Amino acid sequence: MSRNFSSDRFRIDPQREEALEAFVRTLAIPLRLIDSRGRVLWRSDYFKSRGNFCSVLRTRGFPYQACQRAHKEAIRESIRWGEAILTRCCSFVMQITAPVMKKKRSVAALVASPFLLVNPSELEAEEVAALYKGPGRSREPIEKALSGLAVVKDEGLRQSARELFQLANHLSDPDLGHLMQVREAQALQGEIAEQIADLKNLDREFTPDSMSKLFYEREKEIITKIRLGDRGGARKILHQLLAIVLVQYLENFELLKISILELLVILSRAAAEAGAKIEEILGMRYRFVTELSSIHSQEDLCLWVVRIFEKLTDRIYETRHHRNYQRLKAALDFIESHYRDRLSVERIAQEACLSPSRLSHIVKSELGITLTEYLSRVRIRRAKALLLEKDSPLSQVALEVGYPDQSYFTKVFKKVEGYTPKTFKQKHLESTP
């Protein structure tokens, strides 16, 4: 390997240099470390050869300044998105770039380039033709240099980007943790935006009353998911809840904070009921207000809530009986898939490999409700969706959710929701313009 440490302020120890060499050996992509001025601090052996693609381009009159501009733009994008970025270096040649930072300031960058996304024979004719311009008429050096470029596709590309970001993370001081937070925030904002779009597709008016009802419905669902230990399902509903409060209080950040605090109280109570240590939960709730006061943007607020949620669910799983959780999940998954059938406690227990009495005890202790009540909630939740989706007779809706008797369906619906199916549908029509 060739070493060119042109900056006294930036040194690479042997262990980290070996990691850079391993990247080149494993992924076959040339690698350079350049400082903020574009000077090369370290480069792989590929660039020692006069026949390498970059040197051949230089002889054809392609300006190195164009590459420097491409590198700088890629570094800015990498910092913006919090991950290694795939961009064009020149023409159809690709590069992966990740920033190296000191005290949150970009001081250098790792640039993996040049490589191709397709085989040279698959390149567009006009793209290749542009390389033949400039001094020298022979195409052989260009064609030979092209044939020597690595071709990286699909999973190999994603792996290369992950590896390069980790290398940049190890070279940074203290690390790229703050950029990872940027990436996390970007992903979260995208998920919340999707939930807001889904809310709009519900075709209901965004009034305080309708949003409060929707929030209450999702609140009950997330409590059930948390008690069950369904972290993925609970996280999805959390994103829906965040979308609901953002729709309501987007223009009033202080009211948004208050609403978020109320949501955290609900989540912490559910965590305590699900088995988390009450002392730890109370300590976390005490810190909520202090931490909340230091947050001044919507993005930071949403990210903070998600992190609190992860901490709460971690506390649950530290104390949850793993075997009970697996069996309970099997039973509830079966209910979700077969709620239309005539289900008995015995049949559900058989699916979970438990006795009816043991399953009933676990459900009551973990969810705070009986197995029959849980089945009723699943059926009524689906019935509400059907009532809003299509104008079917009530008897048909009852049958589709597992109630052959319409009058019994109405009785259960009123017990769960507080009003009859007919009243529920009327309320929806009144709130819809």
C-alpha positions in Angstrom: 0.0 0.0 0.0 1.1 3.5 -0.8 1.1 6.0 2.2 0.8 9.7 1.7 0.1 11.5 4.9 0.2 15.1 3.7 -1.4 16.4 6.9 0.4 16.4 10.2 -3.0 16.9 11.9 -4.4 13.7 10.6 -2.6 10.4 11.3 -3.8 6.8 10.8 -2.5 4.1 13.2 -1.5 0.7 11.7 -4.7 -1.0 12.9 -7.0 1.5 11.1 -4.8 1.4 8.0 -5.2 -2.4 8.0 -9.0 -1.9 8.1 -8.7 0.4 5.0 -6.6 -2.2 3.2 -9.1 -5.0 4.1 -11.9 -2.9 2.6 -10.1 -2.8 -0.7 -9.1 -6.4 -0.7 -12.6 -7.6 0.2 -14.8 -5.4 -2.0 -12.3 -4.7 -4.8 -13.1 -0.9 -4.8 -10.2 1.5 -4.8 -10.1 3.8 -1.8 -8.7 7.2 -0.9 -8.7 9.4 2.2 -8.8 13.1 1.2 -8.8 16.1 3.4 -11.2 19.1 3.2 -9.0 20.7 0.6 -9.0 17.7 -1.7 -5.4 16.6 -0.9 -4.8 12.9 -0.7 -3.8 11.7 2.8 -3.9 8.0 2.0 -4.6 5.9 -1.1 -4.7 2.2 -2.2 -2.3 0.6 -4.6 -4.7 1.0 -7.5 -3.7 4.7 -7.9 0.0 3.8 -8.2 -0.6 2.4 -11.7 -0.2 4.7 -14.6 -2.9 2.7 -16.4 -5.6 3.2 -13.8 -8.8 4.8 -15.0 -8.3 8.1 -13.2 -4.8 8.6 -14.6 -5.9 7.7 -18.1 -8.7 10.3 -17.9 -6.1 13.0 -16.8 -4.1 12.3 -19.9 -7.3 12.9 -21.9 -7.7 16.3 -20.5 -10.4 15.6 -17.9 -9.9 18.2 -15.1 -9.2 16.9 -11.7 -11.2 19.9 -10.3 -14.4 18.2 -11.6 -13.6 15.2 -9.4 -12.9 17.5 -6.4 -16.3 19.2 -6.9 -18.0 15.8 -7.1 -16.3 14.7 -3.9 -17.2 17.9 -1.9 -20.9 17.7 -3.0 -21.0 14.0 -2.0 -19.6 14.9 1.4 -22.2 17.5 2.0 -25.0 15.0 1.0 -23.5 12.4 3.3 -23.5 14.7 6.3 -27.0 15.8 5.4 -28.5 12.3 5.3 -26.2 10.8 8.0 -24.9 7.9 5.9 -22.5 6.9 3.1 -23.7 8.4 -0.2 -23.6 6.8 -3.7 -23.1 9.4 -6.4 -21.5 9.9 -9.8 -17.8 10.9 -9.9 -17.5 11.6 -13.5 -19.7 10.5 -16.4 -21.0 7.0 -15.6 -18.3 6.2 -13.0 -19.6 5.9 -9.4 -18.2 6.7 -6.0 -19.3 6.1 -2.4 -18.4 8.8 0.0 -18.4 9.0 3.8 -17.2 12.0 5.9 -14.5 11.8 8.6 -15.2 14.4 11.3 -13.5 16.0 14.3 -15.7 17.6 16.9 -18.7 17.5 14.5 -16.7 19.3 11.8 -15.8 17.7 8.4 -12.0 17.4 8.1 -11.7 14.6 5.6 -13.6 11.9 3.7 -13.2 8.4 2.5 -13.9 8.1 -1.2 -14.4 4.6 -2.7 -14.1 5.1 -6.4 -13.9 4.4 -9.4 -16.3 1.5 -10.0 -19.3 0.7 -12.2 -22.9 -0.4 -11.6 -23.0 -2.3 -14.9 -20.5 -4.2 -17.0 -18.6 -2.0 -19.5 -20.4 -3.7 -22.4 -23.7 -2.5 -21.1 -22.7 1.2 -20.9 -24.5 3.7 -23.2 -22.6 4.3 -26.4 -22.7 8.1 -26.0 -21.3 7.9 -22.5 -18.3 5.9 -23.6 -17.8 8.0 -26.7 -17.2 11.1 -24.4 -14.2 9.4 -23.0 -12.4 9.2 -26.4 -12.2 13.0 -26.7 -9.0 14.8 -26.0 -5.4 14.1 -26.8 -4.5 10.7 -28.3 -6.5 8.8 -30.8 -6.1 5.3 -29.4 -9.1 3.8 -27.6 -7.1 0.9 -26.1 -6.0 2.7 -22.9 -9.5 3.7 -22.1 -11.0 0.3 -22.9 -8.3 -1.4 -20.9 -8.9 0.9 -17.9 -12.6 0.4 -18.1 -12.3 -3.4 -18.1 -10.2 -3.1 -14.9 -13.0 -1.4 -12.9 -14.9 -3.3 -10.3 -18.6 -3.8 -11.0 -20.7 -3.6 -7.9 -24.4 -4.4 -7.8 -27.4 -4.7 -5.4 -26.4 -6.2 -2.0 -22.7 -5.7 -2.7 -23.4 -2.0 -3.1 -25.3 -1.7 0.2 -22.6 -3.7 2.0 -19.9 -1.4 0.5 -21.7 1.7 1.8 -22.2 0.2 5.3 -18.5 -0.8 5.4 -17.3 2.6 4.3 -19.4 4.4 6.8 -18.1 2.2 9.6 -14.5 2.9 8.5 -15.2 6.7 8.5 -16.8 6.3 12.0 -13.6 4.7 13.3 -11.5 7.5 11.9 -13.7 10.2 13.3 -13.3 11.8 16.8 -15.3 11.1 18.8 -17.4 9.2 16.2 -20.3 9.7 13.7 -23.0 9.1 16.3 -24.6 12.5 15.6 -24.8 11.6 11.9 -26.4 8.3 12.7 -29.0 10.4 14.7 -29.5 12.4 11.5 -30.2 9.2 9.6 -32.5 8.0 12.3 -34.4 11.3 12.3 -34.7 11.3 8.5 -36.2 7.7 8.5 -38.6 8.6 11.3 -39.8 11.7 9.6 -40.5 9.7 6.5 -42.5 7.1 8.4 -44.5 9.8 10.1 -45.2 11.5 6.8 -46.5 8.2 5.5 -48.9 8.0 8.5 -50.1 11.5 7.9 -50.8 10.6 4.3 -52.7 7.6 5.5 -54.8 9.8 7.8 -55.8 12.0 4.9 -56.8 8.9 2.9 -59.3 8.0 5.7 -61.4 10.8 4.2 -62.4 12.2 7.5 -62.3 15.8 8.7 -59.4 16.8 10.8 -61.5 18.3 13.6 -60.3 18.2 17.2 -63.2 15.8 18.0 -62.4 13.4 15.2 -58.7 13.4 16.0 -59.3 12.8 19.7 -61.5 9.8 18.9 -58.9 8.4 16.5 -56.1 9.0 19.1 -58.2 7.2 21.7 -58.7 4.2 19.4 -54.9 4.0 18.7 -54.1 4.5 22.4 -56.0 1.4 23.3 -54.3 -0.6 20.6 -50.8 0.5 21.6 -51.5 -0.4 25.2 -52.5 -3.9 24.1 -49.4 -4.2 21.9 -47.1 -3.1 24.7 -48.6 -5.5 27.2 -48.3 -8.3 24.7 -44.6 -7.4 24.0 -45.2 -6.8 20.3 -42.5 -4.1 19.9 -42.9 -3.8 16.1 -46.6 -3.4 16.3 -46.5 -0.9 19.1 -43.8 1.1 17.3 -46.1 1.3 14.2 -49.0 2.6 16.3 -46.7 5.1 18.0 -45.8 6.6 14.6 -49.6 6.8 14.0 -50.1 8.6 17.3 -47.3 11.0 16.5 -48.9 11.7 13.1 -52.2 12.5 14.8 -50.8 15.0 17.3 -48.7 16.6 14.6 -51.8 17.1 12.5 -53.5 18.7 15.4 -50.7 20.9 16.8 -48.3 21.5 14.0 -48.7 25.3 14.4 -48.4 25.3 18.2 -45.2 23.8 19.4 -46.0 24.2 23.1 -49.3 22.4 22.8 -47.5 19.7 20.8 -45.1 19.2 23.7 -48.0 18.9 26.2 -49.7 16.3 24.0 -46.5 14.4 23.7 -46.0 14.4 27.4 -49.6 13.0 27.9 -48.7 10.3 25.4 -45.5 9.4 27.3 -47.5 9.1 30.5 -49.8 6.6 28.8 -46.9 4.6 27.5 -45.1 4.6 30.8 -48.3 3.4 32.6 -48.7 0.6 30.0 -45.0 -0.4 30.5 -45.5 -0.5 34.3 -48.7 -2.7 33.9 -46.8 -4.9 31.5 -44.2 -5.7 34.2 -41.5 -3.1 34.0 -40.1 -2.0 37.4 -42.2 0.7 38.8 -39.2 2.5 40.4 -37.4 2.8 37.0 -40.6 4.0 35.3 -41.2 6.7 37.9 -37.6 7.9 37.5 -38.1 8.1 33.8 -41.3 10.1 34.1 -39.6 12.5 36.4 -37.0 13.2 33.7 -39.6 13.7 31.0 -40.4 17.3 31.9 -36.7 18.3 32.2 -35.7 16.8 29.0 -38.8 18.0 27.2 -38.0 21.6 28.1 -34.7 21.5 26.2 -36.2 20.3 22.9 -36.9 23.1 20.4 -37.8 21.3 17.1 -40.5 18.9 15.8 -37.9 16.5 14.5 -35.9 16.3 17.8 -39.2 15.9 19.7 -40.4 12.9 17.6 -37.0 11.3 17.8 -36.9 11.8 21.6 -40.3 10.1 22.0 -39.2 7.1 20.0 -36.1 6.7 22.1 -38.2 6.9 25.3 -40.5 4.2 23.8 -37.5 2.0 23.1 -36.3 2.4 26.7 -39.7 1.6 28.1 -40.0 -1.6 26.0 -36.5 -2.6 27.0 -37.6 -2.4 30.6 -40.5 -4.7 29.9 -38.4 -7.3 28.2 -35.9 -7.3 31.0 -38.6 -8.6 33.4 -41.0 -10.5 31.0 -41.1 -14.3 31.2 -39.9 -15.2 27.7 -41.7 -18.5 27.4 -45.0 -17.0 28.4 -44.6 -14.3 25.9 -43.9 -16.7 23.0 -47.0 -18.8 23.9 -49.2 -15.8 24.4 -48.1 -14.3 21.1 -48.9 -17.6 19.3 -52.4 -17.5 20.8 -53.1 -13.9 19.9 -51.6 -14.3 16.4 -54.1 -17.1 15.9 -57.0 -14.9 17.0 -55.9 -12.2 14.6 -55.9 -14.7 11.7 -59.1 -16.6 12.6 -61.4 -14.1 14.3 -64.1 -14.9 11.7 -64.3 -18.5 12.9 -66.3 -19.9 15.9 -63.4 -19.7 18.4 -63.4 -21.3 21.8 -60.9 -20.9 24.6 -60.1 -24.6 24.1 -59.3 -24.2 20.4 -57.1 -21.1 21.0 -55.3 -22.8 23.9 -54.6 -25.8 21.7 -52.8 -23.6 19.2 -50.6 -22.2 22.0 -49.9 -25.6 23.4 -51.4 -24.6 26.8 -54.3 -25.8 28.8 -57.4 -23.4 28.7 -57.0 -22.4 32.3 -53.2 -21.7 31.9 -53.8 -19.6 28.8 -56.6 -17.7 30.5 -54.4 -16.9 33.4 -51.5 -15.7 31.2 -53.8 -13.4 29.2 -55.3 -11.9 32.3 -51.9 -11.3 34.0 -50.2 -10.0 30.9 -53.0 -8.0 29.2 -55.2 -7.1 32.1 -58.3 -8.5 30.3 -59.8 -11.9 29.7 -59.3 -13.9 26.5 -62.9 -13.4 25.6 -62.6 -9.7 25.9 -59.5 -9.6 23.7 -61.3 -11.6 21.0 -64.2 -9.2 21.2 -61.9 -6.2 20.8 -60.2 -7.8 17.7 -63.6 -8.5 16.1 -65.1 -5.1 16.9 -62.0 -3.3 15.6 -62.4 -5.1 12.3 -66.2 -4.4 12.3 -65.6 -0.7 12.7 -63.3 -0.8 9.6 -66.0 -2.7 7.6 -68.7 -0.2 8.7 -66.6 2.6 7.3 -65.4 0.8 4.2 -68.7 -0.2 2.6 -72.4 0.1 2.9 -73.1 -3.5 3.8 -76.1 -4.7 5.9 -75.3 -4.9 9.6 -76.1 -8.6 9.6 -73.4 -9.1 6.9 -70.8 -7.1 8.9 -71.6 -9.2 12.0 -71.1 -12.4 10.1 -67.8 -11.3 8.6 -66.3 -10.7 12.0 -67.5 -14.0 13.6 -71.0 -13.1 15.0 -73.8 -15.1 13.2 -76.3 -13.4 15.6 -76.7 -9.7 14.7 -78.4 -8.8 18.0 -75.5 -10.3 20.0 -73.0 -8.5 17.8 -74.8 -5.2 18.6 -74.6 -6.0 22.3 -70.9 -6.8 22.2 -70.2 -3.7 20.0 -72.0 -1.4 22.5 -70.1 -3.0 25.5 -66.7 -2.4 23.8 -67.3 1.0 22.2 -70.0 2.5 24.4 -72.6 2.9 21.6 -74.2 0.7 18.9 -72.9 0.1 15.4 -75.6 2.2 13.9 -74.7 5.2 16.2 -71.0 4.7 15.4 -71.7 4.9 11.7 -73.9 8.0 12.1 -71.2 9.8 14.1 -68.7 9.1 11.4 -71.1 10.4 8.7 -71.7 13.6 10.7 -68.0 14.2 11.1 -67.4 13.7 7.4 -67.9 16.8 5.1 
